[in-house]
Amino acid sequence: MKLRKKFLDFEYEEVLDIRTRELIRVACAVAVGCPD
């Protein structure tokens, strides 16, 4: 989980687009199976 969160943080920093950020967040939530 920590590794995933770090990866998520890295992607967030790389992508400043809000829409893309939300897309990644949703994708991560779906991958984890815990929609936020």
TAFEN-V499849 format. One record per run of one state. SS is the DSSP state (alpha for helix, beta for strand, coil for the rest). FROM is the first residue (numbers start at 0). TO is the last residue. If there is no record, write none. Layout:
ss/from/to
SS/FROM/TO
SS/FROM/TO
This chain:
ss/from/to
coil/0/0
alpha/1/13
coil/14/16
alpha/17/31
coil/32/35
